[in-house]
Amino acid sequence: MGTKTKLYTHIPWLDNALTLSMIAMFTGYIYYIRDDPTTIMMFFICATGAFVVVRTSKWFGHIIASYLGTSTALEKKRNVRKFADQYWQFIIHLVMTVMEVWVSHDKPWWTNGRMFVDENGVVDTGPGIEPLPEVKLIYIIQLAIWFYTAVSHRYFEARHKDYYVMYAHHICTLALLISSWVLGVFQTGILILLVHDASDIMVDLLKMSNYLGLDEKSGFYCTEILFVLNLISWLLLRLYLYPVYLVKTVWEGWYYHTEVWGAQKPENGTWFIILLPIWLNVLLFMHIYWFGLFIRLAIRLLNENAHDAGREEYEGHSTESEPEERLKKQ
């Protein structure tokens, strides 16, 4: 095993810039929905639900570890904390994937070039078009979750090597959701959320398995198996389906099929039309970055067990009370 190194380095100006961006987006979103009390109420209900799941996650982790006989893995406070961070995200990704499949499975959105039309070929996308109630509900839940996730990532969770990339990813996702809401392209948002949530389920399971010690040392080999499955799902969903079917269709739909917008554009919507495809490509570059990190992990797995490789390559060295130590330094 290599020498322990702390792979996370605090960069105050970058941390502050990302935090200000998050606050600005939250302020803008609340301003945008200020006349819709139902949406505001649902937003805070969802955030509260996420908080409740977080508070029960440590208890659930100990139950699993006791049942599988790997309780020693959770004797370290940092493993308990990291398992809790991942468990609540797993619950959210699983629930949202089911909801997004339910909404989109009978729609023609997955047909390349038909993301902006209904089953009769009629354009059903654009400013002023009211989304289906279930689609709007998913948007409200996702916005609440992502704002909560960004705050949790910034202030409460353990920081890993990709802390700033992940923080930027959260903000980029919020920008994508808000932009697609303003432009009325809800189909785009639902499919992009589905691709991300579905692939994140495997990532969550992989990390939880690692924190529970379900690797070759325990004789379960769950971490190694999940790592291979994660590589496959990442390649299929984020590096193939996402750019080939979603990003490509959005660019074609907006820049070559003007009938999508008709004669109307949202007030000050030009910036959203320009920026939304950019958010999509930024996310793609992040997918490539994380896949590269997975490949580096795979190389280390050839010489080390899954737990040690993950700690050295992704997590870095952390103390038992990392969040508290970090706050003292800032």
C-alpha positions in Angstrom: 0.0 0.0 0.0 1.3 3.4 -0.9 2.0 6.3 1.5 -1.1 8.0 2.9 -1.5 11.4 1.3 -4.2 14.0 1.8 -5.6 14.4 -1.7 -8.0 17.2 -0.8 -6.6 20.8 -0.7 -8.7 23.7 0.5 -8.8 26.5 -2.0 -10.7 29.4 -0.3 -11.5 31.6 -3.3 -12.9 28.6 -5.3 -14.9 27.4 -2.4 -16.4 30.8 -1.9 -17.1 31.4 -5.6 -19.0 28.1 -5.9 -20.9 28.8 -2.7 -22.0 32.2 -3.9 -23.1 30.6 -7.2 -25.2 28.2 -5.3 -26.8 31.0 -3.2 -27.5 33.1 -6.3 -29.3 30.2 -8.0 -31.4 29.5 -4.9 -32.4 33.1 -4.7 -33.3 33.2 -8.3 -35.3 30.0 -8.1 -37.3 31.2 -5.1 -37.9 34.5 -6.9 -39.1 32.7 -10.0 -41.7 30.6 -8.1 -42.6 33.2 -5.6 -46.2 33.3 -6.8 -46.6 29.5 -6.5 -47.1 28.6 -2.8 -47.6 24.9 -3.6 -44.2 24.6 -5.3 -42.5 26.5 -2.4 -44.2 24.1 0.1 -43.2 21.0 -1.8 -39.7 22.3 -2.1 -39.2 22.5 1.6 -41.1 19.2 2.3 -38.6 17.4 0.0 -35.6 19.1 1.6 -37.0 18.0 5.0 -37.4 14.4 3.8 -33.8 14.3 2.6 -32.7 15.5 6.1 -34.7 12.7 7.8 -33.1 10.0 5.5 -29.7 11.4 6.4 -30.4 11.2 10.1 -31.4 7.5 9.9 -28.7 6.4 7.6 -26.0 5.7 10.3 -28.5 3.4 12.2 -29.3 1.5 9.0 -25.6 1.1 8.2 -24.9 -0.6 11.6 -27.9 -3.0 11.0 -26.4 -4.1 7.6 -22.9 -4.5 9.0 -24.1 -6.5 12.0 -26.2 -8.8 9.7 -23.3 -9.4 7.4 -20.7 -9.8 10.1 -18.6 -6.8 9.1 -19.3 -4.5 12.0 -15.6 -3.9 12.5 -15.6 -1.8 9.3 -17.9 0.7 11.0 -15.9 1.0 14.2 -14.1 4.0 12.6 -16.2 7.1 12.8 -15.1 8.3 9.3 -16.5 5.1 7.8 -19.8 5.6 9.5 -20.0 9.2 8.3 -19.0 8.3 4.8 -21.5 5.5 4.6 -24.2 7.8 5.9 -23.3 10.4 3.2 -23.7 7.8 0.5 -26.7 5.9 1.8 -29.1 8.9 1.7 -28.0 9.6 -1.9 -28.6 6.0 -2.8 -32.2 6.2 -1.5 -32.8 9.4 -3.5 -31.2 8.1 -6.7 -33.3 4.9 -6.5 -36.6 6.7 -5.9 -36.0 9.3 -8.5 -35.0 6.7 -11.1 -38.2 4.8 -10.6 -40.2 8.1 -10.9 -38.4 9.2 -14.1 -38.8 5.7 -15.7 -42.5 5.9 -14.8 -42.9 9.3 -16.4 -40.9 8.7 -19.6 -41.4 5.0 -20.4 -44.4 5.5 -22.7 -43.2 8.8 -24.3 -41.4 9.1 -27.6 -38.6 11.2 -26.0 -36.0 8.5 -26.4 -36.4 8.5 -30.2 -33.6 10.5 -31.6 -34.9 13.8 -33.0 -38.4 13.5 -31.3 -37.5 14.9 -27.9 -39.4 18.0 -28.6 -42.6 16.5 -30.1 -45.5 14.4 -28.8 -46.6 11.0 -30.2 -48.5 12.9 -33.0 -45.5 14.9 -34.1 -46.8 18.1 -32.5 -44.3 20.4 -30.8 -45.0 20.2 -27.1 -41.9 22.1 -25.9 -41.2 25.7 -25.3 -41.8 28.7 -23.1 -45.4 28.9 -21.7 -46.2 25.2 -22.2 -47.3 23.8 -18.9 -45.6 20.5 -18.1 -47.5 17.4 -17.0 -48.2 17.4 -13.3 -46.0 14.4 -12.6 -43.1 16.0 -14.6 -43.4 19.2 -12.6 -43.4 17.2 -9.4 -40.2 15.5 -10.4 -38.6 18.9 -11.1 -39.6 20.3 -7.8 -38.3 17.3 -5.9 -35.0 17.3 -7.9 -34.4 21.0 -7.3 -35.0 20.6 -3.6 -32.7 17.5 -3.5 -29.9 19.2 -5.4 -30.0 22.4 -3.3 -29.9 20.2 -0.2 -27.1 18.1 -1.7 -25.0 21.2 -2.6 -25.4 22.5 1.0 -24.6 19.1 2.5 -21.6 18.7 0.2 -20.2 22.1 1.2 -20.8 22.0 4.9 -21.4 18.5 6.3 -19.9 15.7 4.2 -16.3 14.4 4.1 -14.2 15.9 1.3 -12.6 13.7 -1.3 -10.1 14.3 -4.1 -12.9 15.3 -6.5 -14.6 17.7 -4.0 -14.4 20.8 -6.3 -15.5 18.8 -9.4 -18.4 17.4 -7.5 -19.4 20.8 -6.1 -19.3 22.3 -9.6 -21.3 19.3 -10.8 -24.1 20.0 -8.3 -24.2 23.7 -9.3 -24.1 22.8 -13.0 -27.0 20.4 -12.5 -29.0 23.1 -10.7 -28.3 25.5 -13.6 -29.5 22.9 -16.1 -32.7 22.3 -14.1 -33.5 26.0 -13.8 -32.6 26.7 -17.4 -34.8 23.9 -18.8 -37.6 25.0 -16.5 -37.5 28.6 -17.8 -37.3 27.3 -21.4 -40.0 24.7 -21.0 -37.9 21.8 -22.2 -38.9 19.4 -19.4 -38.4 16.3 -21.6 -34.7 17.1 -21.8 -34.4 17.6 -18.1 -36.3 14.3 -17.3 -34.1 12.2 -19.6 -30.8 13.7 -18.4 -31.9 13.2 -14.7 -32.8 9.6 -15.5 -29.4 8.9 -17.1 -27.6 10.4 -14.1 -29.7 8.9 -11.3 -29.7 5.4 -12.8 -25.9 5.4 -13.1 -25.4 6.9 -9.7 -27.2 3.9 -8.1 -24.3 1.7 -9.0 -21.8 4.3 -7.7 -23.6 4.5 -4.4 -23.7 0.7 -4.0 -20.0 0.5 -4.8 -19.0 3.1 -2.2 -21.3 1.7 0.5 -19.9 -1.7 -0.1 -16.4 -0.3 0.3 -17.3 1.4 3.6 -18.9 -1.8 4.9 -15.8 -3.7 4.1 -17.5 -6.1 1.7 -14.3 -6.7 -0.4 -11.9 -9.6 -0.7 -10.7 -9.3 2.9 -14.2 -10.2 4.1 -14.7 -12.9 1.5 -17.7 -11.2 -0.1 -16.0 -9.6 -3.1 -19.1 -7.3 -3.5 -16.9 -4.2 -3.9 -14.9 -5.7 -6.8 -18.0 -7.0 -8.6 -19.8 -3.7 -8.2 -16.8 -1.8 -9.5 -16.9 -3.8 -12.7 -20.7 -3.2 -13.0 -20.2 0.5 -12.3 -17.7 0.8 -15.2 -20.2 -0.9 -17.6 -23.1 1.3 -16.5 -21.0 4.5 -16.7 -19.8 3.6 -20.2 -23.4 2.8 -21.4 -25.3 5.6 -19.7 -22.9 8.6 -19.3 -20.4 8.1 -22.1 -22.7 6.7 -24.8 -26.4 7.3 -24.2 -25.9 10.8 -22.7 -23.8 12.4 -25.5 -25.1 10.3 -28.5 -28.9 10.6 -27.7 -29.3 13.5 -25.4 -26.6 16.2 -26.0 -26.7 15.6 -29.8 -30.5 15.8 -30.0 -30.6 19.0 -27.9 -28.1 20.8 -30.1 -29.9 19.7 -33.2 -33.3 20.7 -31.8 -32.3 24.1 -30.8 -30.0 25.2 -33.6 -31.5 23.5 -36.6 -35.2 23.2 -35.8 -36.5 26.7 -35.1 -40.1 25.4 -34.9 -39.3 24.2 -31.4 -39.4 27.8 -30.3 -41.9 29.2 -32.8 -42.3 33.0 -32.6 -42.0 33.1 -28.8 -39.1 33.1 -26.5 -39.1 33.5 -22.7 -38.3 36.9 -21.3 -34.5 37.2 -21.2 -34.5 33.6 -22.4 -31.7 34.1 -25.0 -29.1 33.5 -22.3 -30.7 30.3 -21.2 -30.9 29.1 -24.9 -27.2 29.7 -25.2 -26.0 28.4 -21.8 -28.1 25.3 -21.5 -26.2 23.3 -24.2 -23.0 24.5 -22.5 -24.1 23.0 -19.2 -24.7 19.7 -21.0 -21.2 19.6 -22.4 -19.6 20.6 -19.0 -21.4 17.6 -17.5 -19.9 15.4 -20.2 -16.4 16.5 -19.4 -17.0 15.7 -15.8 -18.2 12.2 -16.8 -15.0 11.7 -18.6 -13.0 13.0 -15.6 -14.7 10.5 -13.3 -14.3 7.6 -15.7 -10.6 8.4 -15.8 -10.6 8.2 -12.0 -12.3 4.8 -12.2 -9.7 3.5 -14.6 -6.9 4.6 -12.2 -8.7 2.7 -9.5 -8.9 -0.3 -11.7 -5.2 -0.2 -12.2 -4.6 0.0 -8.5 -7.0 -2.9 -7.9 -4.5 -5.2 -9.7 -2.0 -4.7 -6.9 -4.2 -3.8 -3.8 -7.5 -4.7 -2.4 -10.6 -2.6 -3.2 -10.7 -0.8 0.2 -7.1 0.3 0.2 -7.2 1.3 -3.5 -10.3 3.4 -3.0 -8.9 5.1 0.0 -5.6 6.1 -1.6 -6.9 7.0 -5.0 -10.2 8.7 -4.3 -10.6 9.5 -0.6 -7.1 10.4 0.6 -6.2 10.4 4.2 -8.9 11.7 6.6 -9.0 12.0 10.4 -11.7 10.6 12.6 -13.2 14.1 12.9 -12.5 15.5 9.5 -15.4 18.0 9.2 -14.5 19.5 12.6 -10.8 19.7 11.7 -11.6 21.3 8.3 -13.8 24.0 9.9 -10.9 24.9 12.3 -8.6 25.5 9.3 -11.0 27.7 7.4 
